[in-house]
Amino acid sequence: MKYRNQMYDSLDLIESDIKALKSIVQRQEPINTYLDRLKSLESKTEKLRNLLNIEPTTPNESLR
């Protein structure tokens, strides 16, 4: 995979945001803080999806 390291970095960032969301809920922070973090998470997920889409596929793989 040509973009493997970038994908792993993106996954690390996504996991970090998920942990932060859990923390926000536990501390009962304002809903806007939670929503802002969700937007960030959606953006990172989209970037990861884009990396996956430009990754070449092998003949054994099926496209979505």
PDB file of N, H, CA, C and O in Angstrom:
ATOM      1  N   MET A   1       0.836  -1.183   0.000  1.00  0.00           N
ATOM      2  CA  MET A   1       0.000   0.000   0.000  1.00  0.00           C
ATOM      3  C   MET A   1       0.877   1.241   0.000  1.00  0.00           C
ATOM      4  O   MET A   1       1.777   1.397   0.826  1.00  0.00           O
ATOM      5  N   LYS A   2       0.600   2.076  -0.907  1.00  0.00           N
ATOM      6  H   LYS A   2      -0.131   1.950  -1.578  1.00  0.00           H
ATOM      7  CA  LYS A   2       1.397   3.290  -1.069  1.00  0.00           C
ATOM      8  C   LYS A   2       1.156   4.294   0.069  1.00  0.00           C
ATOM      9  O   LYS A   2       2.082   4.984   0.495  1.00  0.00           O
ATOM     10  N   TYR A   3      -0.067   4.370   0.548  1.00  0.00           N
ATOM     11  H   TYR A   3      -0.819   3.809   0.202  1.00  0.00           H
ATOM     12  CA  TYR A   3      -0.435   5.377   1.555  1.00  0.00           C
ATOM     13  C   TYR A   3      -0.670   4.774   2.941  1.00  0.00           C
ATOM     14  O   TYR A   3      -1.366   5.361   3.768  1.00  0.00           O
ATOM     15  N   ARG A   4      -0.095   3.618   3.184  1.00  0.00           N
ATOM     16  H   ARG A   4       0.471   3.140   2.512  1.00  0.00           H
ATOM     17  CA  ARG A   4      -0.330   2.903   4.446  1.00  0.00           C
ATOM     18  C   ARG A   4      -0.020   3.769   5.668  1.00  0.00           C
ATOM     19  O   ARG A   4      -0.835   3.845   6.587  1.00  0.00           O
ATOM     20  N   ASN A   5       1.136   4.416   5.692  1.00  0.00           N
ATOM     21  H   ASN A   5       1.798   4.354   4.946  1.00  0.00           H
ATOM     22  CA  ASN A   5       1.504   5.224   6.865  1.00  0.00           C
ATOM     23  C   ASN A   5       0.539   6.371   7.091  1.00  0.00           C
ATOM     24  O   ASN A   5       0.188   6.669   8.233  1.00  0.00           O
ATOM     25  N   GLN A   6       0.104   7.018   6.022  1.00  0.00           N
ATOM     26  H   GLN A   6       0.389   6.776   5.094  1.00  0.00           H
ATOM     27  CA  GLN A   6      -0.861   8.112   6.162  1.00  0.00           C
ATOM     28  C   GLN A   6      -2.193   7.588   6.696  1.00  0.00           C
ATOM     29  O   GLN A   6      -2.860   8.262   7.480  1.00  0.00           O
ATOM     30  N   MET A   7      -2.569   6.402   6.274  1.00  0.00           N
ATOM     31  H   MET A   7      -2.027   5.854   5.636  1.00  0.00           H
ATOM     32  CA  MET A   7      -3.825   5.820   6.758  1.00  0.00           C
ATOM     33  C   MET A   7      -3.728   5.501   8.245  1.00  0.00           C
ATOM     34  O   MET A   7      -4.657   5.767   9.006  1.00  0.00           O
ATOM     35  N   TYR A   8      -2.594   4.927   8.655  1.00  0.00           N
ATOM     36  H   TYR A   8      -1.839   4.710   8.036  1.00  0.00           H
ATOM     37  CA  TYR A   8      -2.414   4.641  10.076  1.00  0.00           C
ATOM     38  C   TYR A   8      -2.404   5.926  10.905  1.00  0.00           C
ATOM     39  O   TYR A   8      -2.961   5.966  12.002  1.00  0.00           O
ATOM     40  N   ASP A   9      -1.775   6.965  10.382  1.00  0.00           N
ATOM     41  H   ASP A   9      -1.322   6.933   9.491  1.00  0.00           H
ATOM     42  CA  ASP A   9      -1.783   8.253  11.082  1.00  0.00           C
ATOM     43  C   ASP A   9      -3.205   8.794  11.216  1.00  0.00           C
ATOM     44  O   ASP A   9      -3.584   9.318  12.263  1.00  0.00           O
ATOM     45  N   SER A  10      -3.980   8.661  10.152  1.00  0.00           N
ATOM     46  H   SER A  10      -3.673   8.235   9.301  1.00  0.00           H
ATOM     47  CA  SER A  10      -5.377   9.115  10.193  1.00  0.00           C
ATOM     48  C   SER A  10      -6.177   8.321  11.216  1.00  0.00           C
ATOM     49  O   SER A  10      -6.974   8.884  11.966  1.00  0.00           O
ATOM     50  N   LEU A  11      -5.960   7.017  11.240  1.00  0.00           N
ATOM     51  H   LEU A  11      -5.313   6.560  10.630  1.00  0.00           H
ATOM     52  CA  LEU A  11      -6.661   6.192  12.226  1.00  0.00           C
ATOM     53  C   LEU A  11      -6.278   6.568  13.648  1.00  0.00           C
ATOM     54  O   LEU A  11      -7.129   6.582  14.537  1.00  0.00           O
ATOM     55  N   ASP A  12      -5.013   6.869  13.870  1.00  0.00           N
ATOM     56  H   ASP A  12      -4.322   6.857  13.148  1.00  0.00           H
ATOM     57  CA  ASP A  12      -4.578   7.306  15.201  1.00  0.00           C
ATOM     58  C   ASP A  12      -5.292   8.586  15.622  1.00  0.00           C
ATOM     59  O   ASP A  12      -5.712   8.724  16.771  1.00  0.00           O
ATOM     60  N   LEU A  13      -5.426   9.522  14.682  1.00  0.00           N
ATOM     61  H   LEU A  13      -5.084   9.411  13.749  1.00  0.00           H
ATOM     62  CA  LEU A  13      -6.118  10.773  14.983  1.00  0.00           C
ATOM     63  C   LEU A  13      -7.602  10.538  15.266  1.00  0.00           C
ATOM     64  O   LEU A  13      -8.175  11.166  16.157  1.00  0.00           O
ATOM     65  N   ILE A  14      -8.209   9.649  14.522  1.00  0.00           N
ATOM     66  H   ILE A  14      -7.744   9.138  13.799  1.00  0.00           H
ATOM     67  CA  ILE A  14      -9.624   9.321  14.732  1.00  0.00           C
ATOM     68  C   ILE A  14      -9.816   8.683  16.102  1.00  0.00           C
ATOM     69  O   ILE A  14     -10.744   9.033  16.831  1.00  0.00           O
ATOM     70  N   GLU A  15      -8.935   7.745  16.452  1.00  0.00           N
ATOM     71  H   GLU A  15      -8.180   7.461  15.860  1.00  0.00           H
ATOM     72  CA  GLU A  15      -9.021   7.118  17.775  1.00  0.00           C
ATOM     73  C   GLU A  15      -8.840   8.142  18.886  1.00  0.00           C
ATOM     74  O   GLU A  15      -9.500   8.062  19.922  1.00  0.00           O
ATOM     75  N   SER A  16      -7.961   9.091  18.675  1.00  0.00           N
ATOM     76  H   SER A  16      -7.425   9.156  17.834  1.00  0.00           H
ATOM     77  CA  SER A  16      -7.751  10.151  19.658  1.00  0.00           C
ATOM     78  C   SER A  16      -9.017  10.982  19.847  1.00  0.00           C
ATOM     79  O   SER A  16      -9.378  11.327  20.971  1.00  0.00           O
ATOM     80  N   ASP A  17      -9.685  11.298  18.745  1.00  0.00           N
ATOM     81  H   ASP A  17      -9.392  11.017  17.831  1.00  0.00           H
ATOM     82  CA  ASP A  17     -10.934  12.052  18.838  1.00  0.00           C
ATOM     83  C   ASP A  17     -12.022  11.263  19.556  1.00  0.00           C
ATOM     84  O   ASP A  17     -12.803  11.838  20.314  1.00  0.00           O
ATOM     85  N   ILE A  18     -12.083   9.978  19.331  1.00  0.00           N
ATOM     86  H   ILE A  18     -11.449   9.511  18.715  1.00  0.00           H
ATOM     87  CA  ILE A  18     -13.083   9.148  20.007  1.00  0.00           C
ATOM     88  C   ILE A  18     -12.841   9.166  21.519  1.00  0.00           C
ATOM     89  O   ILE A  18     -13.783   9.286  22.303  1.00  0.00           O
ATOM     90  N   LYS A  19     -11.580   9.047  21.919  1.00  0.00           N
ATOM     91  H   LYS A  19     -10.815   8.949  21.282  1.00  0.00           H
ATOM     92  CA  LYS A  19     -11.246   9.125  23.351  1.00  0.00           C
ATOM     93  C   LYS A  19     -11.625  10.485  23.922  1.00  0.00           C
ATOM     94  O   LYS A  19     -12.136  10.584  25.037  1.00  0.00           O
ATOM     95  N   ALA A  20     -11.369  11.525  23.146  1.00  0.00           N
ATOM     96  H   ALA A  20     -10.954  11.444  22.240  1.00  0.00           H
ATOM     97  CA  ALA A  20     -11.711  12.878  23.598  1.00  0.00           C
ATOM     98  C   ALA A  20     -13.218  13.033  23.753  1.00  0.00           C
ATOM     99  O   ALA A  20     -13.681  13.673  24.698  1.00  0.00           O
ATOM    100  N   LEU A  21     -13.991  12.450  22.829  1.00  0.00           N
ATOM    101  H   LEU A  21     -13.615  11.931  22.062  1.00  0.00           H
ATOM    102  CA  LEU A  21     -15.454  12.526  22.933  1.00  0.00           C
ATOM    103  C   LEU A  21     -15.939  11.843  24.198  1.00  0.00           C
ATOM    104  O   LEU A  21     -16.827  12.353  24.881  1.00  0.00           O
ATOM    105  N   LYS A  22     -15.364  10.694  24.513  1.00  0.00           N
ATOM    106  H   LYS A  22     -14.643  10.280  23.958  1.00  0.00           H
ATOM    107  CA  LYS A  22     -15.743   9.992  25.750  1.00  0.00           C
ATOM    108  C   LYS A  22     -15.435  10.859  26.967  1.00  0.00           C
ATOM    109  O   LYS A  22     -16.227  10.934  27.906  1.00  0.00           O
ATOM    110  N   SER A  23     -14.288  11.506  26.940  1.00  0.00           N
ATOM    111  H   SER A  23     -13.644  11.445  26.177  1.00  0.00           H
ATOM    112  CA  SER A  23     -13.886  12.374  28.043  1.00  0.00           C
ATOM    113  C   SER A  23     -14.826  13.568  28.179  1.00  0.00           C
ATOM    114  O   SER A  23     -15.187  13.961  29.288  1.00  0.00           O
ATOM    115  N   ILE A  24     -15.214  14.137  27.054  1.00  0.00           N
ATOM    116  H   ILE A  24     -14.920  13.818  26.153  1.00  0.00           H
ATOM    117  CA  ILE A  24     -16.134  15.277  27.054  1.00  0.00           C
ATOM    118  C   ILE A  24     -17.451  14.886  27.707  1.00  0.00           C
ATOM    119  O   ILE A  24     -18.017  15.653  28.487  1.00  0.00           O
ATOM    120  N   VAL A  25     -17.934  13.700  27.388  1.00  0.00           N
ATOM    121  H   VAL A  25     -17.475  13.077  26.755  1.00  0.00           H
ATOM    122  CA  VAL A  25     -19.197  13.230  27.971  1.00  0.00           C
ATOM    123  C   VAL A  25     -19.037  13.002  29.468  1.00  0.00           C
ATOM    124  O   VAL A  25     -19.902  13.395  30.250  1.00  0.00           O
ATOM    125  N   GLN A  26     -17.935  12.369  29.876  1.00  0.00           N
ATOM    126  H   GLN A  26     -17.232  12.050  29.240  1.00  0.00           H
ATOM    127  CA  GLN A  26     -17.715  12.094  31.298  1.00  0.00           C
ATOM    128  C   GLN A  26     -17.617  13.365  32.126  1.00  0.00           C
ATOM    129  O   GLN A  26     -18.065  13.408  33.272  1.00  0.00           O
ATOM    130  N   ARG A  27     -17.026  14.402  31.536  1.00  0.00           N
ATOM    131  H   ARG A  27     -16.662  14.367  30.606  1.00  0.00           H
ATOM    132  CA  ARG A  27     -16.882  15.675  32.257  1.00  0.00           C
ATOM    133  C   ARG A  27     -18.093  16.579  32.092  1.00  0.00           C
ATOM    134  O   ARG A  27     -18.147  17.673  32.655  1.00  0.00           O
ATOM    135  N   GLN A  28     -19.065  16.112  31.315  1.00  0.00           N
ATOM    136  H   GLN A  28     -19.021  15.223  30.858  1.00  0.00           H
ATOM    137  CA  GLN A  28     -20.294  16.858  31.059  1.00  0.00           C
ATOM    138  C   GLN A  28     -20.004  18.275  30.550  1.00  0.00           C
ATOM    139  O   GLN A  28     -20.565  19.259  31.032  1.00  0.00           O
ATOM    140  N   GLU A  29     -19.124  18.339  29.578  1.00  0.00           N
ATOM    141  H   GLU A  29     -18.668  17.540  29.187  1.00  0.00           H
ATOM    142  CA  GLU A  29     -18.794  19.628  28.966  1.00  0.00           C
ATOM    143  C   GLU A  29     -19.956  20.096  28.087  1.00  0.00           C
ATOM    144  O   GLU A  29     -20.865  19.318  27.796  1.00  0.00           O
ATOM    145  N   PRO A  30     -19.931  21.344  27.671  1.00  0.00           N
ATOM    146  CA  PRO A  30     -21.016  21.868  26.829  1.00  0.00           C
ATOM    147  C   PRO A  30     -21.161  21.076  25.524  1.00  0.00           C
ATOM    148  O   PRO A  30     -20.187  20.561  24.974  1.00  0.00           O
ATOM    149  N   ILE A  31     -22.378  21.000  25.060  1.00  0.00           N
ATOM    150  H   ILE A  31     -23.169  21.418  25.506  1.00  0.00           H
ATOM    151  CA  ILE A  31     -22.683  20.242  23.849  1.00  0.00           C
ATOM    152  C   ILE A  31     -21.918  20.780  22.644  1.00  0.00           C
ATOM    153  O   ILE A  31     -21.575  20.016  21.741  1.00  0.00           O
ATOM    154  N   ASN A  32     -21.646  22.082  22.620  1.00  0.00           N
ATOM    155  H   ASN A  32     -21.925  22.702  23.354  1.00  0.00           H
ATOM    156  CA  ASN A  32     -20.895  22.658  21.501  1.00  0.00           C
ATOM    157  C   ASN A  32     -19.481  22.081  21.403  1.00  0.00           C
ATOM    158  O   ASN A  32     -18.962  21.885  20.304  1.00  0.00           O
ATOM    159  N   THR A  33     -18.874  21.815  22.528  1.00  0.00           N
ATOM    160  H   THR A  33     -19.296  21.974  23.421  1.00  0.00           H
ATOM    161  CA  THR A  33     -17.545  21.190  22.536  1.00  0.00           C
ATOM    162  C   THR A  33     -17.613  19.817  21.895  1.00  0.00           C
ATOM    163  O   THR A  33     -16.751  19.442  21.100  1.00  0.00           O
ATOM    164  N   TYR A  34     -18.648  19.073  22.252  1.00  0.00           N
ATOM    165  H   TYR A  34     -19.349  19.378  22.898  1.00  0.00           H
ATOM    166  CA  TYR A  34     -18.855  17.741  21.700  1.00  0.00           C
ATOM    167  C   TYR A  34     -19.111  17.817  20.193  1.00  0.00           C
ATOM    168  O   TYR A  34     -18.532  17.053  19.421  1.00  0.00           O
ATOM    169  N   LEU A  35     -19.965  18.727  19.786  1.00  0.00           N
ATOM    170  H   LEU A  35     -20.435  19.348  20.413  1.00  0.00           H
ATOM    171  CA  LEU A  35     -20.300  18.856  18.366  1.00  0.00           C
ATOM    172  C   LEU A  35     -19.100  19.302  17.530  1.00  0.00           C
ATOM    173  O   LEU A  35     -18.923  18.843  16.402  1.00  0.00           O
ATOM    174  N   ASP A  36     -18.286  20.185  18.078  1.00  0.00           N
ATOM    175  H   ASP A  36     -18.430  20.557  18.995  1.00  0.00           H
ATOM    176  CA  ASP A  36     -17.080  20.617  17.369  1.00  0.00           C
ATOM    177  C   ASP A  36     -16.132  19.439  17.150  1.00  0.00           C
ATOM    178  O   ASP A  36     -15.549  19.290  16.076  1.00  0.00           O
ATOM    179  N   ARG A  37     -15.986  18.613  18.170  1.00  0.00           N
ATOM    180  H   ARG A  37     -16.459  18.734  19.043  1.00  0.00           H
ATOM    181  CA  ARG A  37     -15.112  17.453  18.049  1.00  0.00           C
ATOM    182  C   ARG A  37     -15.679  16.451  17.047  1.00  0.00           C
ATOM    183  O   ARG A  37     -14.929  15.806  16.315  1.00  0.00           O
ATOM    184  N   LEU A  38     -17.001  16.323  17.017  1.00  0.00           N
ATOM    185  H   LEU A  38     -17.611  16.847  17.611  1.00  0.00           H
ATOM    186  CA  LEU A  38     -17.630  15.445  16.025  1.00  0.00           C
ATOM    187  C   LEU A  38     -17.357  15.917  14.600  1.00  0.00           C
ATOM    188  O   LEU A  38     -17.089  15.105  13.714  1.00  0.00           O
ATOM    189  N   LYS A  39     -17.423  17.213  14.383  1.00  0.00           N
ATOM    190  H   LYS A  39     -17.641  17.873  15.103  1.00  0.00           H
ATOM    191  CA  LYS A  39     -17.115  17.761  13.048  1.00  0.00           C
ATOM    192  C   LYS A  39     -15.677  17.436  12.656  1.00  0.00           C
ATOM    193  O   LYS A  39     -15.403  17.065  11.515  1.00  0.00           O
ATOM    194  N   SER A  40     -14.780  17.579  13.597  1.00  0.00           N
ATOM    195  H   SER A  40     -15.003  17.881  14.524  1.00  0.00           H
ATOM    196  CA  SER A  40     -13.381  17.256  13.348  1.00  0.00           C
ATOM    197  C   SER A  40     -13.229  15.775  12.997  1.00  0.00           C
ATOM    198  O   SER A  40     -12.483  15.417  12.086  1.00  0.00           O
ATOM    199  N   LEU A  41     -13.928  14.943  13.712  1.00  0.00           N
ATOM    200  H   LEU A  41     -14.534  15.234  14.452  1.00  0.00           H
ATOM    201  CA  LEU A  41     -13.888  13.503  13.468  1.00  0.00           C
ATOM    202  C   LEU A  41     -14.440  13.157  12.085  1.00  0.00           C
ATOM    203  O   LEU A  41     -13.890  12.305  11.388  1.00  0.00           O
ATOM    204  N   GLU A  42     -15.508  13.810  11.701  1.00  0.00           N
ATOM    205  H   GLU A  42     -15.954  14.503  12.268  1.00  0.00           H
ATOM    206  CA  GLU A  42     -16.072  13.579  10.367  1.00  0.00           C
ATOM    207  C   GLU A  42     -15.087  13.987   9.282  1.00  0.00           C
ATOM    208  O   GLU A  42     -14.960  13.301   8.268  1.00  0.00           O
ATOM    209  N   SER A  43     -14.400  15.083   9.485  1.00  0.00           N
ATOM    210  H   SER A  43     -14.503  15.640  10.308  1.00  0.00           H
ATOM    211  CA  SER A  43     -13.406  15.550   8.517  1.00  0.00           C
ATOM    212  C   SER A  43     -12.263  14.550   8.381  1.00  0.00           C
ATOM    213  O   SER A  43     -11.828  14.244   7.271  1.00  0.00           O
ATOM    214  N   LYS A  44     -11.787  14.050   9.495  1.00  0.00           N
ATOM    215  H   LYS A  44     -12.141  14.299  10.397  1.00  0.00           H
ATOM    216  CA  LYS A  44     -10.688  13.072   9.476  1.00  0.00           C
ATOM    217  C   LYS A  44     -11.126  11.765   8.825  1.00  0.00           C
ATOM    218  O   LYS A  44     -10.348  11.126   8.116  1.00  0.00           O
ATOM    219  N   THR A  45     -12.350  11.379   9.063  1.00  0.00           N
ATOM    220  H   THR A  45     -12.982  11.898   9.638  1.00  0.00           H
ATOM    221  CA  THR A  45     -12.882  10.164   8.439  1.00  0.00           C
ATOM    222  C   THR A  45     -12.957  10.331   6.927  1.00  0.00           C
ATOM    223  O   THR A  45     -12.640   9.410   6.175  1.00  0.00           O
ATOM    224  N   GLU A  46     -13.374  11.497   6.496  1.00  0.00           N
ATOM    225  H   GLU A  46     -13.632  12.246   7.107  1.00  0.00           H
ATOM    226  CA  GLU A  46     -13.453  11.762   5.054  1.00  0.00           C
ATOM    227  C   GLU A  46     -12.064  11.758   4.417  1.00  0.00           C
ATOM    228  O   GLU A  46     -11.895  11.253   3.307  1.00  0.00           O
ATOM    229  N   LYS A  47     -11.079  12.309   5.101  1.00  0.00           N
ATOM    230  H   LYS A  47     -11.216  12.719   6.003  1.00  0.00           H
ATOM    231  CA  LYS A  47      -9.711  12.284   4.585  1.00  0.00           C
ATOM    232  C   LYS A  47      -9.204  10.850   4.447  1.00  0.00           C
ATOM    233  O   LYS A  47      -8.550  10.507   3.462  1.00  0.00           O
ATOM    234  N   LEU A  48      -9.511  10.020   5.436  1.00  0.00           N
ATOM    235  H   LEU A  48     -10.043  10.299   6.236  1.00  0.00           H
ATOM    236  CA  LEU A  48      -9.113   8.620   5.369  1.00  0.00           C
ATOM    237  C   LEU A  48      -9.810   7.917   4.208  1.00  0.00           C
ATOM    238  O   LEU A  48      -9.184   7.140   3.487  1.00  0.00           O
ATOM    239  N   ARG A  49     -11.083   8.183   4.026  1.00  0.00           N
ATOM    240  H   ARG A  49     -11.591   8.815   4.611  1.00  0.00           H
ATOM    241  CA  ARG A  49     -11.838   7.604   2.918  1.00  0.00           C
ATOM    242  C   ARG A  49     -11.213   8.003   1.578  1.00  0.00           C
ATOM    243  O   ARG A  49     -11.121   7.182   0.666  1.00  0.00           O
ATOM    244  N   ASN A  50     -10.788   9.256   1.459  1.00  0.00           N
ATOM    245  H   ASN A  50     -10.863   9.924   2.200  1.00  0.00           H
ATOM    246  CA  ASN A  50     -10.151   9.721   0.232  1.00  0.00           C
ATOM    247  C   ASN A  50      -8.831   8.998  -0.023  1.00  0.00           C
ATOM    248  O   ASN A  50      -8.520   8.644  -1.160  1.00  0.00           O
ATOM    249  N   LEU A  51      -8.065   8.782   1.034  1.00  0.00           N
ATOM    250  H   LEU A  51      -8.318   9.069   1.958  1.00  0.00           H
ATOM    251  CA  LEU A  51      -6.821   8.024   0.878  1.00  0.00           C
ATOM    252  C   LEU A  51      -7.100   6.609   0.393  1.00  0.00           C
ATOM    253  O   LEU A  51      -6.397   6.087  -0.472  1.00  0.00           O
ATOM    254  N   LEU A  52      -8.115   6.006   0.951  1.00  0.00           N
ATOM    255  H   LEU A  52      -8.685   6.430   1.655  1.00  0.00           H
ATOM    256  CA  LEU A  52      -8.472   4.648   0.530  1.00  0.00           C
ATOM    257  C   LEU A  52      -8.926   4.613  -0.920  1.00  0.00           C
ATOM    258  O   LEU A  52      -8.649   3.654  -1.640  1.00  0.00           O
ATOM    259  N   ASN A  53      -9.614   5.644  -1.341  1.00  0.00           N
ATOM    260  H   ASN A  53      -9.839   6.423  -0.756  1.00  0.00           H
ATOM    261  CA  ASN A  53     -10.109   5.679  -2.716  1.00  0.00           C
ATOM    262  C   ASN A  53      -8.993   5.839  -3.744  1.00  0.00           C
ATOM    263  O   ASN A  53      -9.121   5.347  -4.865  1.00  0.00           O
ATOM    264  N   ILE A  54      -7.918   6.506  -3.393  1.00  0.00           N
ATOM    265  H   ILE A  54      -7.814   6.905  -2.483  1.00  0.00           H
ATOM    266  CA  ILE A  54      -6.836   6.674  -4.358  1.00  0.00           C
ATOM    267  C   ILE A  54      -5.842   5.514  -4.318  1.00  0.00           C
ATOM    268  O   ILE A  54      -4.966   5.409  -5.176  1.00  0.00           O
ATOM    269  N   GLU A  55      -5.982   4.658  -3.329  1.00  0.00           N
ATOM    270  H   GLU A  55      -6.694   4.743  -2.631  1.00  0.00           H
ATOM    271  CA  GLU A  55      -5.110   3.501  -3.222  1.00  0.00           C
ATOM    272  C   GLU A  55      -5.435   2.511  -4.339  1.00  0.00           C
ATOM    273  O   GLU A  55      -6.601   2.167  -4.535  1.00  0.00           O
ATOM    274  N   PRO A  56      -4.425   2.050  -5.070  1.00  0.00           N
ATOM    275  CA  PRO A  56      -4.701   1.085  -6.132  1.00  0.00           C
ATOM    276  C   PRO A  56      -5.259  -0.224  -5.570  1.00  0.00           C
ATOM    277  O   PRO A  56      -4.909  -0.637  -4.464  1.00  0.00           O
ATOM    278  N   THR A  57      -6.107  -0.850  -6.328  1.00  0.00           N
ATOM    279  H   THR A  57      -6.391  -0.514  -7.226  1.00  0.00           H
ATOM    280  CA  THR A  57      -6.684  -2.124  -5.904  1.00  0.00           C
ATOM    281  C   THR A  57      -6.044  -3.263  -6.685  1.00  0.00           C
ATOM    282  O   THR A  57      -5.531  -3.078  -7.789  1.00  0.00           O
ATOM    283  N   THR A  58      -6.089  -4.415  -6.096  1.00  0.00           N
ATOM    284  H   THR A  58      -6.506  -4.565  -5.199  1.00  0.00           H
ATOM    285  CA  THR A  58      -5.581  -5.614  -6.760  1.00  0.00           C
ATOM    286  C   THR A  58      -6.754  -6.314  -7.438  1.00  0.00           C
ATOM    287  O   THR A  58      -7.908  -6.026  -7.120  1.00  0.00           O
ATOM    288  N   PRO A  59      -6.480  -7.217  -8.355  1.00  0.00           N
ATOM    289  CA  PRO A  59      -7.568  -7.939  -9.017  1.00  0.00           C
ATOM    290  C   PRO A  59      -8.443  -8.754  -8.062  1.00  0.00           C
ATOM    291  O   PRO A  59      -9.589  -9.062  -8.392  1.00  0.00           O
ATOM    292  N   ASN A  60      -7.925  -9.102  -6.896  1.00  0.00           N
ATOM    293  H   ASN A  60      -6.995  -8.851  -6.628  1.00  0.00           H
ATOM    294  CA  ASN A  60      -8.683  -9.888  -5.916  1.00  0.00           C
ATOM    295  C   ASN A  60      -9.685  -9.053  -5.119  1.00  0.00           C
ATOM    296  O   ASN A  60     -10.581  -9.598  -4.476  1.00  0.00           O
ATOM    297  N   GLU A  61      -9.531  -7.746  -5.164  1.00  0.00           N
ATOM    298  H   GLU A  61      -8.803  -7.303  -5.686  1.00  0.00           H
ATOM    299  CA  GLU A  61     -10.390  -6.868  -4.378  1.00  0.00           C
ATOM    300  C   GLU A  61     -11.610  -6.438  -5.184  1.00  0.00           C
ATOM    301  O   GLU A  61     -11.559  -6.284  -6.405  1.00  0.00           O
ATOM    302  N   SER A  62     -12.689  -6.254  -4.468  1.00  0.00           N
ATOM    303  H   SER A  62     -12.730  -6.380  -3.477  1.00  0.00           H
ATOM    304  CA  SER A  62     -13.878  -5.701  -5.121  1.00  0.00           C
ATOM    305  C   SER A  62     -14.013  -4.245  -4.721  1.00  0.00           C
ATOM    306  O   SER A  62     -13.701  -3.873  -3.590  1.00  0.00           O
ATOM    307  N   LEU A  63     -14.470  -3.438  -5.630  1.00  0.00           N
ATOM    308  H   LEU A  63     -14.724  -3.740  -6.548  1.00  0.00           H
ATOM    309  CA  LEU A  63     -14.660  -2.013  -5.352  1.00  0.00           C
ATOM    310  C   LEU A  63     -16.021  -1.787  -4.727  1.00  0.00           C
ATOM    311  O   LEU A  63     -16.979  -2.506  -5.012  1.00  0.00           O
ATOM    312  N   ARG A  64     -16.096  -0.786  -3.876  1.00  0.00           N
ATOM    313  H   ARG A  64     -15.318  -0.202  -3.645  1.00  0.00           H
ATOM    314  CA  ARG A  64     -17.382  -0.424  -3.257  1.00  0.00           C
ATOM    315  C   ARG A  64     -18.105   0.549  -4.123  1.00  0.00           C
ATOM    316  O   ARG A  64     -19.207   0.979  -3.782  1.00  0.00           O
TER     317      ARG A  64
END
